[in-house]
Amino acid sequence: MWIIGAKYATTIDAIKTINNLSSDQIIPGQILKVPRAASPPGGIPNSVVYTVKPGDSLFLIGQKFGVSAVMIQKSNGLVGSNINVGQILNVPLLPQKSYSIQSGDTLFLLAKRFNTTVEALQIVNRLTSINLWVGQGLFVPDSGTQPPSNGGDNPPAIIPVGGQWGKTPPGVELYHIKAGENLSILAYRYHTTEAAIMVTNHLHTDLVMVNQPVFIPTNSTQPVVIQYPYASQKSGFGQLLDWEFASWILDTHNKAVLQDLASGKKFEVRRLGGSNHADVEPLTANDTAVMKDIYGGQWSWARRAVLVYVNGKVIAGSMAGMPHDIKTIYDNNFPGHFDLYFLNSRTHYDNTMDPDHQAMVQKAAGN
């Protein structure tokens, strides 16, 4: 099968998948479907998603991809240089071009030729091994073009209460989802693709909520790096971010860690949806047990101030400890979902502000 893959410029896994094979053993006379030659994954990228590893720093990550620490800071809305293991970063890339693998090429030789690193090539091209084959398409840095700028504007001197967006890149529109719309409709309307919208907004699903903000690359199929919103933050507390911004960061199906401000106990959740506030579920049965312990062993509508750890941010929030309505995680011992509010979040049933939740949000922000 390896010889067949090399002959047709594809992989063993690709041949196994298209033929529903569980092993790479084949016999003479067996008929196989062979996929066409592999090409680079999607359109030419201008950024990649990177997970922080032990020993990483913004400087070292920048060295891997040939960009500055400042560019990474601005692309992720980071105020300082502190990052945590497991944190997800959007790393801007040097301009890329397509390259077709030639006989004798290796990742090491390509990294040397194009002044990059083996790890960067693997991440940009989503490679799971170092093996290459003739005709395989890869993205590599384009040494004939200028590197990108520092990644956007500087934080404003005065940040409004609740935060604000950074500078929107040229050719990008900030749009709020209306009832009945989906990513396919928006992609057609703005002459782009669903994939470009999802990558630009780091979406974890194509399920979108009414009033959800999305940045749309217009007349382009290339995703764009969007700066995270700016917000004030007191030491030891969460950023006071308006629901507009919090709902963009904690998008549907994204995961977060909630820390109860009073007890310090933490548990993990996943957002299932919600247009006016976030409807979330404990991720596992152990997370449910921790949450129930926070509420003294009894579920309650009582509001509690929480710090919401998501995408490298810490956001001020408020939770109510009562399971209700639908659920999507069926092995977490939690009969439904619960409410998670941010600054200016509203109720679902009458679209009004909940003063108790808002008081807890302010408490989580240190006010």
N, C-alpha and C positions, 0 to 999 in steps of 0.2 A: 504493500500500500504506500510505503514511503516513496518508492520509485515512481508510482503513478502520480503521487502528489507533486513530486519534483518535475515530472514531465509536463503536467498541466498547470504548474505554478499555483498550487493550492496546498492545503494542509491535511494531515491524517484526520484531525478532528472534524474538519469541514466535510470530508468524504464520509466519515462515520455518521455525522449528523444527517446529511441529506439522504443517506441510505438506511437510517434507523438501525445502525449496527452497534452492538455493545462491545465489540473487540475489533482489533485490527487484523484478525486472521481472515484470509480470503482463499478461495480455491479456484483452480483452472476452470475457465468457462463461466464463472460467475459474472453476472451482468451488474455493472455499477453505474450510478449517476455521478458525474464529476462536475463540481461547481466551477464557474469561471474564475479566472485569475483574481487573486485578492487585490484590493486597492486600499489606499489609506482610509481610515474610518471617518466618514462624513466629509463635510467641507473643511477647508483650510482653517485650523483653529487659531484664535488669538489669545486663548487662555486655557489653563488646565486646572482641574481640581486636585489638590494635594493634601494628604493627611500627615500631620506633623508626627515625626518619629522621635524616639529618645535621642538627645544630643543635638537636635535641630535648633537653629536660630534663623531669624529672618535673613541674616547675612549669608549663612551657609545654604539656605534654600535658594536664595538669589543666585549664588555661585553655580548651583546645579543647572539653572535654566538661563544663565547669562543676563539676568536683570538685577536691578538694585533693590535693596531692602526697602527703600522709600516707595518704590513702585508697588511692592507687595502690600505695604502698610496702607497706601491710598486705595488700592483695589479692594481691600477688605474693611475699610473704615476703621483701622486700628489707630488708637491715639498714641500708644507706646510701642515698645518692641517685645513685650512679654507675650509668649505663646505657650500653649499647653500640649502635651502628648495627646494625640487623638483629635486635635482641633482640625477642622476643615478649612483650608485656605484656597482662595481663587488666585492663581499665580499667572500674571500676564506673560505672554511669550514674545520673544523676538519674532519678526515676520517669518513665516514659514513658506516652503515650497514643496512640491511633490518630487519624489525621487524613486526611480525604479532600480531594485537591487540587481547588481551585476555579479557575474561569477567571481568568487574570491572575496566578496564583501563580508564583513562582520560588523557587529555593533561597535566594537572597539575601534575599528578602522574608520567607520563612519563618524563616530564621535570625534576622533582626532581630525578628520578631514573637514568637518563642518563646525569645529570649535565648540563642541557641546559635551555632554556626558552620556554614558550608556544609560544611566537611570532616567535622564530626561527623555531620551529617545523611546525608552520603554513606556514611560508614562504618557507622553504625547500620542504615541501610536497604540496604546492599550495592549502592549505585548505581554504575554504571559510566560514567554521563554526567550532565550537568546538566539534561538534557531531562526535562520532566514533562508529564503529560497529565491532563485533567479526569477525575476519578473514581479516579485512582491513590491507593492507600493508603500512607501513610508513618507511621513512629513519630516523635513529637516530644516534647520535655520537657513534662511536665504541671506547669504553674506552680501548680496548685491543691493540690499535695501537698507534703509535707515532704521535703527531701533526705535521702538515706541517711546513716547514722551513719558514723563514721570507718573502718568496714570490719573490725572485729574486735578481738580482744584484743591487748595489747602482748606482745612477746617475754618469755618467762619469765626470771626472774633467773638461774636455774640450768637449763641445758639438758642433759638426759640424754645419755650417750654414744650416738651413733647418731641423735639427733634426736627430735623429737616433733611430732605434729600440732598445729595451732592449734585454736582453739575451733570446734567444729562448729556451723553455724547452726541455728536452730530448724527443725524439720520436715525435717531431713536425716539419713539414716542412713548410717554407714560400714559397708560390707558387703564380704566377701571371697568371690570367685567360687568356686563348688563345681563339681566335675566334672559335665559334662552341661548346665550352665547357659549361657545367652546373654542378651544385652541385652533381647531380646523377652520372654523369660520374666520377667526382673526388672521390666521396665516394666509388664507385666500384674499381677504380684504386688503392686507398690507403687503402682499407680494413677497411673502417670506415662507418659512416652514415651521411646523409644530416643534421640530427638534431645535431650531434656532431660538424660538421663544422659551422653550424649557431650559436650555443651557444658559441663556442670558439671565433668567430669573432663578436659577438653581432649583427648579421645581422637581419634586419627588414623585409627582403623578400628573397626568393630563386632566385630572378632575379639578375644576376651578370653581370658586365661590363668587356669588354676586358681590360687587364692589371691590373684589380683590384687585390690588394694583399689579400691573404687569408692564414691563418695558419691552417694546416691540421694535426689532430692527426692521425698518421700512425699506422695501425694494432691495432686500438683501437676504441671502440665506445663511449669512455668517453670524454666529452669536457674538455678543458684545459684553465686555466687562463693565459691570455697573458697580459704582461705589456703594458701600453700605451707608445707610443714613447716619448722620451725626446726631449725638444727643449728649446731654450733660450727665455726669455720674459722680456720685459721692463715694469716697473710699469705704469699702465694706458693704456697699449696697448696689442695687441694680440701676441700669440706665432707665430714665423716665421717658420711654418711647411711646408715642401715640399708637393706637390700634392700626392705623394706616401702615406704619413702618413695621410694627411687631408682626402683623399678619403676613407681610412679605418675607420676613426672616424665618418665622416659624410657619412655613407653608404646609399645606395638607400632605399628610403622610411623613412629614419630617419628625424627627425625634428630638427630645429635650430632656434635661435633668432638672427636676424641681427640687429646690431646697427650702424647707420650711424655715422661715426667718426666726421664729421663736425657739424651736428645738434644735435646729441645725441638721435635722435628718433629711436625707436625699432619696429620691426614687426617680425612675425613668418613665417617660410617657411618650405616646405618639399621637399626633393630631389627626383626627378623622375628618374634620371639616369645621363648619360654622362660619356664617357670614358676619355676624355682629360681635361675636367673641369666639374664642377657640374651644371647640369640643374635643376633649382629649381622653385617652384611656391609659391606665397603667400598662406598661409593656409586658410584664410577666406577673405570675402569681406572687413572687417575692416582692415586687414593687407594690402590688396591692396590699400585702401585709404591712409594709412600711407605712403606706399612706393611712391605713386603718389605725395603726399604732399612733400616728400623729394625732388622730382624732379620738384618742382614748379608747379605741376598740369599738366605737359606735359611729356609724355613718351620720353625717349632719350637714345641714345647709350652711353652717357657720362659715364665715369668710375668714381666710387666713392669708397673711402676707407671705409671698414666696419669691425667691430669686430663680429666674428661668435661664438656665445655661443652654444656649443653642448657637451653633455656628461660630463659636469663639466669643460670643457676646454674653453678657449677664444683664437681663432685663427685669425690671420691677413688674411683678404680677400679683394676682389674687386668685385663690382657688376656693371653690365650695366643695365640701366633701360628701356629696350625695350622688350615688349612682342613679342614672335615669335613662330612659329611652333606648335608642339603638346602640349596638356595639359591633365592632369588626374584628376584635381579638377574642377568641373563644376559649383560650386556655389560661387566662389570667385571673380567674376567680373573681372577676369584677362584673356585676350584673348591669352593664350599660356603659355610659361615659360620664364625665363630670365637666364642670365649667371652669375655664381659665380666662380671666379678664386681664386687660392691660389698660393703660390710660385711655379714657374715652371709649372703651368697649361698651356695648349696649346689650340689653336683653333681646332674646329672639322673639318673644311672644308679643311685646308691645313697643319695641325699639326705643326704650327709655334708658336713662343712665341709672345704675344701681349705686346709691351713695355709699353703702357698706363696702362694696367691692372697690370703689374709687378711693375710699379711706385706706384700705389695705394696700392698694397700689402705691399710694403716697408713702405709706409706712415702709414698704419694701424699697422705695427710692431714698429713704433716710430723711423724709420730710415730716 
